[in-house]
Amino acid sequence: KVGSDLTVIQDVFTSDVRFVGAGTIGVAAIWTLVKVIGPIVKGISDSISSSKTRHEGGEVPLTERDLPVSVVLTVVLISMIPIGFMLWGFARDMVVSRSMTGVIIVSLAFILLVGLAVASVCGYMAGLIGASNSPISGVGILVVLVAALLIKLTYGAVGGGETVKLVAYTLLTASIVFGIATISNDNLQDLKTGQLVGSTPWKQQIALIIGVIFGSAIIPPVMQLMQSAFGFQGAPGAGPNALQAPQATLISSLATGVFGGSLDWGLMGIGALVGIGVIVVDEILTHTTKKFSLPPLAVGMGMYLPMTLSLTIPIGAALGWLFDKWAAHTAGDVEGKKRTGILLATGLIVGESIFGVIYAAMIAAAGSEDAIAIAPESWDSGAGIVGVITFAAAIAFLYRWTKRQAKERVEA
């Protein structure tokens, strides 16, 4: 009975709830764009003015010396050439022949114009409050919907096996815009950090361009390694322990629904109404209490992300809040202790990611998910308890070691 109930809940979530969440996130993303469009336009205007002043021989502050706008635009336009060849090659391999030229032209215009808007919004939010708070999920839903609608309109009637091919092409087009968004997140956060320490932006920007090149070379092999070791839920050949990809699954379902005509716009509309209501509540709370808020994007994400992924976020937030409260009531360097907590959490995130890649390499090399299984199956419950105790002991040791190192630095 419990198993069947869980199956029904999962089916309702997959077929209905996450699309309501997508509608909520879409409205929240539009609202975010409306709120930040003014500062974005001002920032672009200031950058153009600064570049013009430098070109005319004037002096500008060190932290305002960006790469010339003309150079940036030239690089962007030149980058459309290899992107166009990539889209053409993909369409050719997928045997998408009808209206291929028109579809590619529309895709390039879409990537150029929408990519600029997405980079501005996501980059601004990342620079303002951090990359983890960038509205890329909400913007991504709008991106894939608009891309699918434009490509379907350009291509014409879809039938037979064309649907799968056009969905794949649409996802490739949308993934390029996603790449633009994620790069803008990293770049703006780095540039903000550089401004705080008084660095020269154009030097950072050159380094960031080099970073994009190396990232482009590293990320595909890592993703292929994950596919070989675990697979992704919903992908061909995925096993029972495949990695969850809720955002990718939702975006794929949206594109498929547009081309197949099966997208339930009613559920999206309900989500949009929910989003409008949440926005109204958030604005009232923000302007009346100055302390509480109800972020629309967070509400939408809570609706379309599985509980297994979203539940740990409030748990982590509660632990961080408790740690900060504890630090505030202790003697000594309170801010230093809070920073130690942030560094610890950051290390856990990075360490888990690195170990995940190493673990995937082990599994791919051994051809088995039991590559490092050293305990018998009868120890499954006990192994979990031992793992928690070991983790807690390691944290306690690291905390005491860090505290001792700090004390020695103070004494020195």
Secondary structure, 3 states (H helix, E strand, C coil): CHHHHHHHHHHHHHHHHHHHHHHHHHHHHHHHHHHHHHHHHHHHHHHHHHHHHHHCCCCCCHHHCCCCHHHHHHHHHHHHHHHHHHHHHHHHHCCCCCCHHHHHHHHHHHHHHHHHHHHHHHHHHHHHHCHHHCCHHHHHHHHHHHHHHHHHHHHCCCCCCHHHHHHHHHHHHHHHHHHHHHHHHHHHHHHHHHHHCCCCHHHHHHHHHHHHHHHHHHHHHHHHHHHHHCCECCCCCCCCCCECCHHHHHHHHHHHHHHHCCCCHHHHHHHHHHHHHHHHHHHHHHHHCCCCCCCHHHHHHHHHCCHHHHCHHHHHHHHHHHHHHHHHCCCCCHHHHHHHHHHHHHHHHHHHHHHHHHHHHHHHHHCCCCCCCCCCHHHHHHHHHHHHHHHHHHHHHHHHHHHHHHHHHHHC
